[in-house]
Each structure stands twice: as C-alpha cells, then as structure tokens.
Amino acid sequence: MNFKYKLSPKVLDFIKGANLEEISIGCSDSQVFKIIKNNKIYFIKIANKGNLTSEYEKLKWLAGKLSVPKIILYDWTNDTEYLITESVGGEMVCSKYYLQNPEIGLKVIAKAFKQIYKIDIKDCPFNVDIDYKLALVENNVKNNLIKVDEISEDVLKRFGSVDNILKFLRENKFTSELCFSHGDTSLPNIFAIKDKFSGFIDVGECGIADKWFDLAICEKSIRRNYGEEYIAKFYEELKIVPERDKIDYYLLMMELYL
C-alpha cells in the first residue's frame, strides 16, 4: 500500500490484518483509505498536522446531532494527523445506482438537507459565514493559488480577471440567512442506502453560515452528476424557491475556492 505519510504506532496497530483500499474521489489534501476489518468498514484520513483538527473537533460536536461518521481513533505525530472513522453505510449519491436513478437521489438529498436544518445553531462554536469564506478566497488570490485555466470561460469572459471576480464578491455581499451548514454538500459527501439517507462525510468546513451556500454547492454537483434538468426538481423536493442572485454569488465564489 502506497502511504505518503509515515504511520503512527496506534494506526499501525489498528490496521494490522486489515484490507486497505485507497480512495481517490473527492477534493482533499488528505490521503484516504477504506479499511475492512472484522467484517466492518472504516475510513482513515492522513494529512499534514493541523489539516484534520477541524474535522475531528466538528465530528465530536456533531455526534448525536447529525448522521456523521463515528470517531474510532484520532492520533498525531510531530508532523502528521490521523483520523479513523466508522463508515456511515451505503454509497455516495453519485454512485452508479443514483446516476441511473436520479429521482431517488434527489429524495435522499432532500432528507439530508432536512437533517441539516434541524440543527440548533444557538450553541454552535463554528463560524463559517460569508466573511469567513471571503477571507479564504482573498487568501487564495493573494497567494496566487488560483489556476486561471480552471476558471470557467464564461466567468472569465464576464469579469476578465481573478481580481475583478474578487472585487465583485466584496462589493456584492448580502445579509445571510444563518443556519447550520455542512460546508461541502457535493454528492460524493452524501451517503444513502437506496432511498434512505445514511450520513454525511467531510465535515471540516461545517458551522454557522448562510443557507444558500450549501444549496449552491449541491446545485453545482447535481448539475455535474445528474444534469441541468434536475436542478428545478432539487428545489421542488426541498420546497424552496431558489434565490438566483444569492446562489449565483456562491457559484461564482466557488471559482476562487480550492
């Protein structure tokens, strides 16, 4: 198995005798492996120290509040962090089954959002609001981390440059409708068993934020996986009338996200 990081003694002990499979789908700086041990499925994330701390803290806070992976082991060395969690079960809603049955996928996604909206943000210690997100994209621009060739042609034609996109985002902020936000509601992070929602993964960016952010992320992922014709059906399932200006604002912001 090709590990990019040296494993800690606790991790080595846990994976002893287990079958491992590297998982490459998704956008992450972590190395992820599926672990099959004693007929149970786990996942391990391995990353540079500091990159998994947020997810670990948020998984702890979300326990009992949202269907998320159960923490089995959290460990670290001088330069590396390790997070082993139990599988939430099922498969991502962009698997072959859901690509062939997008109507079922949309029903699952609606159930997932309803769980998100039930979380009381009164005592939530994590703030990932519009200012937090703008600070992230400003840092990406400042440090030349944006790959211009990965920005859509239509966006570049409209704005002309990365700096102009950032200027638009700064000047067109709006009052947020605050709620709990998963932070990356793309289809690979939503799991289900047939028409039953089983859980979310990748909660490192969750916290208090504008409700339209998660909707924009999910819309983009539905468009990519199911097709444009399912966007209206997505909002119908949620019984939400889309506010296009706000959704399009966050879709634009995504051009400067990493």
Sequence and secondary structure as in RCSB ss.txt:
>XXXX:A:sequence
MNFKYKLSPKVLDFIKGANLEEISIGCSDSQVFKIIKNNKIYFIKIANKGNLTSEYEKLKWLAGKLSVPKIILYD
WTNDTEYLITESVGGEMVCSKYYLQNPEIGLKVIAKAFKQIYKIDIKDCPFNVDIDYKLALVENNVKNNLIKVDE
ISEDVLKRFGSVDNILKFLRENKFTSELCFSHGDTSLPNIFAIKDKFSGFIDVGECGIADKWFDLAICEKSIRRN
YGEEYIAKFYEELKIVPERDKIDYYLLMMELYL
>XXXX:A:secstr
   SS   HHHHHHHTT EEEEE  SS SSEEEEEEETTEEEEEEEEETTSSHHHHHHHHHHTTTS    EEEEE
E SSEEEEEEE   SEETTSHHHHH HHHHHHHHHHHHHHHHTS  TT   B  HHHHHHHHHHHHHTT   GGG
S HHHHHHH SHHHHHHHHHHT     EEEE S   GGGEEEETTEEEEE   TT EEEEHHHHHHHHHHHHHHH
T GGGHHHHHHHHT    HHHHHHHHHHGGG  
